[in-house]
Each structure stands twice: as C-alpha cells, then as structure tokens.
Amino acid sequence: MLKYQQIAEEIETYIEEHELQQGDKLPVLATLMDQFEASKSTVTKSLDLLEKKGVIFQVRGSGIFVRRQKRKGYISLLSNQGFKKDLDEFQLTSDVIELDIRKPTAEAARNLNLEVDDKVYYVKRVRYINGETLCLEESFFNKAYVTYLNREIVSESIFHYIQEGLGLKIGFSDMYLHVDRLTEEEAGYLGLEAGAPKLDVETVFHLTNGQPFDFSVVTYNYEQSQFFLQANSHFQ
C-alpha cells in the first residue's frame, strides 16, 4: 500500500471509530502533515482520494469536513476492495462451488489481456449475508499475478489475501452493469425463481501499474442487494 493510501485509510478509520457526522471538521492540512510525518503533496493526494470516495469534502478557506456516510447495508459501486468492508457489520459467508486452474474464456482473455492458452484461477462461489443469498460470483484471476489460491482463501476475502498475502497493489477498476432475468442455473444458486430480475455487474480490476488481474461477473439477488453511489459535481 502506498503512503497516501495508508494515510487515507487511517483517516477513514478515525472517522468511523469516532462516529463523526456530516459537517464535523477534521484537522487542517498542516496538522495532518505533522501527524502523519508526510509531505504536503502526499497528504493532499490522500484527501483527494477520500473526497473521491465520498468520505470528506473540502471547502477552500474553511477546512476539511466529514461527508454523510453511506446507509447501513449498502454496497458501494466505487469500491476496488470488494464489498466485504461495506458489509462489515453483517455476517458474510461463502459457499465455494468451483476452484481450479484453467484456460480463460474468450471474454475473460480479452478483458485480462491474455491469450486463450494462458492460465487463470477460476472461482465460482455463492456469497451469503446473514444466511441469505446475496450473489453468485464467477471470477477469473490472471495466474501470473495471483499465483496461489485455495478454498480457505476463497471462502474468506480474496482481495484481502491479494493485498496482504501476495503484496499486490490494487489500483482502479472498470465496471459494467446489466439488468436482465435469472436463468434457471442462476436462480437455483440464489434460491429464486427463474425469470426473476437480476443485476449483473462485470468488473475488470487493475493493479496500480495498469495490468488487469481479475475479471469478475457478479449476479446479485435483487431481494438482498442495495447499492450506493456518491458523486462529486463541479458546476461553473
């Protein structure tokens, strides 16, 4: 994790632990520089990251303020860390359906910049929230970067392992949303009727060097899923 990302994470943790509310003021830039022993550019980058995430807002000449936090149980569509952090107050469990090393599908190869004969880790699992089905996930991990996975890792947080266990730095993601109806197979995994509405979220996750390492398709149970998106708009 880069220095500015670490600082941003610590500030966000401080806000959560102290239950700061909309409009509460944070220390000024100079104080944060001293506190984290970091340069002005590094702290400014941290604050910009937090502002993009919707955690704070900055008012020139007035200071840095806490922005209203997300509603309980909602999943951020802007997160690059998986949704486990968004739902940390809930019991999240996984049922691993498949885990193996295989060749990617044509779609996965295209999104991961791979050849069809390259190798990926394929993961298929159902995620549960408080015992109720939340989503069905199918993921393809570039084995050149995600060099090892097992059922224990896949049953927990893959992204936590990728960052802490493998030391990879996750950068940005591209997300595509599609509304459709459940197939019989999807409905069976989610405990719903075939033809019920569904939201498919396709995401390509990249490392900080721009290399895509994970292509995932998540099919959400419409009865359990709630999402939020915070926008920053600048009007002339």
Phi, psi and omega in degrees: 000132180287159185304315183293327177292321178297317179297315179301317180296320180293321178295317180297319178297319179300316179298317181292315183293328180265004176051045179292148187247171177311126176091348176297139186265138177264165178302155180288167185305314182299321179295319178295324178297317178292317183299317184260002180050052184228160180287165179299318182294323180292314180293320178299320178295322178297315181294321177297321178296316180294325179292320178295328179280351180084017181275324181225169166221149184244135178242116183302127179086351182242322177138197183246128186233153177284137177261149181307131184279165180298160176284149181299131176089002180265145181258130180285133175276357181253000184283139174257010187248016187078169186262005181301320181294324180295332186246033186292345178271359181247161177274112179253127178227165182224145172244111183280116181273313180217144172210114178202173176257128183208178172281146181286156169293166179301321180293316179295318179299318180296317182285335181259006182057045181246163170273156183293344178265358176289170183249141176226157165275126176256129180233128174232122182211156173254132179256141181239144174240117184051039176085354180256142182297129178258315184195163172249127182244137168232122185229145176238117181251126178299115185292343177293336180250311176269089192279344183206135172218148171222177185294327179296315179297313184294334179285341180254232180254109179295320183292325176297317178295318181300319181280312185275321182278318182262346178072022179277148180253112182280131183258270187232174180216155174244129187236139180230127183250140182216128178260132183206201177238149184292137169283170179298318180296312180298317180299323179297318179291324185269353180073032180238175177277140173303138182092352176292156181294151178215158171242118174263130176241112175264130182225136172249116180263138182241152170282173182295340177274004177092355182282123176290136182233346183215127172243119185232145172237118181246125178254116187267143171285115186296339182281340185246350192259132175223138186231156173222154180217122178256129183248146174246114183245140177237118183256138179273000000 
